[in-house]
Amino acid sequence: MFAPVTSKYDNIYWQRLLVVVILSLAASGLILKGLFDHGDNGPLEDFVFALLLGAAALGFYLFFFLNSPPRKIVISDEHIIIENYLPHKIITIQYGEIEHVKTFIQTYERGSRFYTNINTLQIIQLELIDDKVYRIYENDFKNFEDIRAALREQLGKHQDFIKI
């Protein structure tokens, strides 16, 4: 019997989410302040600053969380469960619904003219027979290797033609 594997978030994921929440609350507060209390600045200056802060929060959210929303992934003998936190939605994927599994390695470069740091990121993509696609990003979960090994084991039991 296979023991289910449950995803565990890395701390950096929650830190990013906290920054988005703080920026969003600050922007909302500044919008309200701009509408009702103008202080030394004119109402337009406060409102524009609040909009810029809100746009920064939205950009940060889209950059980090649009492709990888906060969720829990459970891999068991029977199926894969993806529980999205925002909005709360539970998706159950039966192994027979999976058409293809692809693994990508994304490479990106950081640095300056004095040094270069090359980082890689693994992405597992589950493609279902109904054309839905789910991705699991390495930098979201601290037990990504356990998730990948569990997927490999379970998919090997259920479908011989899928490679991960």
C-alpha positions as CSV (number, residue, x, y, z in Angstrom):
1,M,0.0,0.0,0.0
2,F,1.3,3.4,-1.0
3,A,1.4,6.1,1.7
4,P,-0.1,9.4,0.2
5,V,2.3,12.2,-0.3
6,T,1.1,15.7,0.6
7,S,2.8,18.9,-0.6
8,K,4.6,21.2,1.8
9,Y,5.2,24.8,1.0
10,D,8.6,26.4,1.3
11,N,8.8,29.4,3.6
12,I,9.7,31.8,0.7
13,Y,6.2,31.1,-0.8
14,W,4.5,32.3,2.3
15,Q,6.8,35.3,2.6
16,R,5.8,36.4,-1.0
17,L,2.2,35.9,-0.2
18,L,2.5,38.0,2.9
19,V,4.1,40.8,0.8
20,V,1.2,40.7,-1.6
21,V,-1.4,40.9,1.3
22,I,0.5,43.8,3.0
23,L,0.7,45.8,-0.3
24,S,-2.9,45.2,-1.1
25,L,-4.1,46.3,2.4
26,A,-1.8,49.3,2.3
27,A,-3.2,50.3,-1.2
28,S,-6.8,49.8,0.0
29,G,-6.1,51.9,3.1
30,L,-4.5,54.7,1.0
31,I,-7.4,54.7,-1.5
32,L,-9.8,55.1,1.4
33,K,-7.6,57.8,2.9
34,G,-7.4,59.6,-0.5
35,L,-11.1,59.6,-0.8
36,F,-12.0,60.9,2.6
37,D,-8.9,62.7,4.2
38,H,-6.6,64.8,2.0
39,G,-4.1,66.0,4.6
40,D,-1.2,68.1,3.2
41,N,-1.4,66.5,-0.2
42,G,-4.2,67.0,-2.7
43,P,-6.7,64.3,-3.2
44,L,-5.3,63.4,-6.6
45,E,-1.8,62.9,-5.3
46,D,-3.0,60.5,-2.6
47,F,-5.2,58.6,-5.0
48,V,-2.4,58.2,-7.6
49,F,0.0,57.0,-5.0
50,A,-2.6,54.5,-3.8
51,L,-3.3,53.3,-7.3
52,L,0.5,52.8,-7.9
53,L,0.8,50.8,-4.7
54,G,-2.2,48.7,-5.7
55,A,-0.7,48.2,-9.2
56,A,2.5,47.0,-7.5
57,A,0.6,44.5,-5.4
58,L,-1.3,43.3,-8.5
59,G,1.9,42.9,-10.5
60,F,3.6,41.1,-7.7
61,Y,0.6,38.7,-7.4
62,L,0.5,38.1,-11.1
63,F,4.2,37.5,-11.3
64,F,4.4,35.0,-8.5
65,F,1.0,33.5,-8.0
66,L,-1.0,33.5,-11.2
67,N,0.6,30.3,-12.5
68,S,1.0,28.8,-9.1
69,P,-1.8,29.7,-6.7
70,P,-1.7,28.6,-3.1
71,R,-2.8,25.0,-3.0
72,K,-2.2,21.6,-1.5
73,I,-1.5,18.6,-3.6
74,V,-2.1,15.0,-2.4
75,I,-0.9,12.0,-4.4
76,S,-2.6,8.8,-3.4
77,D,-3.1,5.3,-4.9
78,E,-6.5,6.2,-6.4
79,H,-6.1,9.8,-7.6
80,I,-4.4,13.2,-7.3
81,I,-6.2,15.9,-5.3
82,I,-5.4,19.6,-5.9
83,E,-7.0,21.7,-3.2
84,N,-6.8,25.4,-4.2
85,Y,-7.0,27.8,-1.2
86,L,-8.1,30.9,-3.1
87,P,-10.8,30.4,-4.2
88,H,-11.5,27.2,-2.2
89,K,-11.9,24.5,-4.8
90,I,-11.0,20.8,-4.7
91,I,-10.0,19.1,-8.0
92,T,-9.7,15.4,-8.1
93,I,-7.8,13.9,-11.0
94,Q,-8.1,10.2,-11.7
95,Y,-5.0,8.6,-13.2
96,G,-6.9,7.5,-16.3
97,E,-7.8,11.2,-17.1
98,I,-4.1,12.0,-17.6
99,E,-3.1,12.0,-21.2
100,H,0.5,13.3,-21.0
101,V,3.0,14.3,-18.3
102,K,5.9,16.6,-19.2
103,T,8.8,17.7,-17.2
104,F,10.4,21.0,-18.1
105,I,13.6,22.5,-16.8
106,Q,13.5,26.3,-17.0
107,T,16.9,28.1,-16.9
108,Y,17.4,31.7,-16.0
109,E,20.4,33.8,-15.5
110,R,21.1,36.4,-12.8
111,G,24.1,38.5,-12.3
112,S,26.2,41.4,-13.5
113,R,29.2,41.8,-15.6
114,F,31.4,40.5,-12.8
115,Y,29.6,37.2,-12.1
116,T,26.8,35.2,-13.5
117,N,24.5,32.9,-11.5
118,I,22.5,30.4,-13.6
119,N,19.5,28.9,-11.8
120,T,17.2,26.1,-12.9
121,L,13.6,25.4,-12.1
122,Q,11.8,22.1,-12.7
123,I,8.1,22.1,-13.7
124,I,5.9,19.1,-13.9
125,Q,3.0,19.6,-16.3
126,L,-0.1,17.3,-16.1
127,E,-2.1,17.4,-19.3
128,L,-5.6,15.8,-19.0
129,I,-7.7,14.3,-21.8
130,D,-10.2,17.2,-21.4
131,D,-7.4,19.7,-22.4
132,K,-6.9,21.0,-18.8
133,V,-3.3,21.6,-17.7
134,Y,-2.0,21.6,-14.2
135,R,1.6,22.6,-13.3
136,I,3.7,21.8,-10.3
137,Y,6.6,24.2,-9.8
138,E,9.8,23.1,-7.9
139,N,10.2,26.4,-6.1
140,D,6.7,26.2,-4.5
141,F,7.2,23.1,-2.5
142,K,10.0,22.0,-0.3
143,N,9.2,18.3,-0.9
144,F,9.1,18.6,-4.7
145,E,11.3,15.5,-5.1
146,D,8.9,13.5,-3.0
147,I,6.0,14.7,-5.1
148,R,7.8,13.9,-8.3
149,A,8.8,10.4,-7.1
150,A,5.2,9.6,-6.0
151,L,3.8,10.8,-9.3
152,R,6.4,8.6,-11.1
153,E,5.5,5.6,-9.0
154,Q,1.7,6.0,-9.3
155,L,1.7,6.8,-13.0
156,G,3.9,3.8,-13.6
157,K,1.3,1.6,-11.9
158,H,-1.6,3.1,-13.8
159,Q,-0.3,3.9,-17.2
160,D,2.8,2.5,-18.8
161,F,3.0,5.0,-21.7
162,I,3.3,8.1,-19.4
163,K,6.9,9.1,-18.6
164,I,7.7,11.7,-15.9
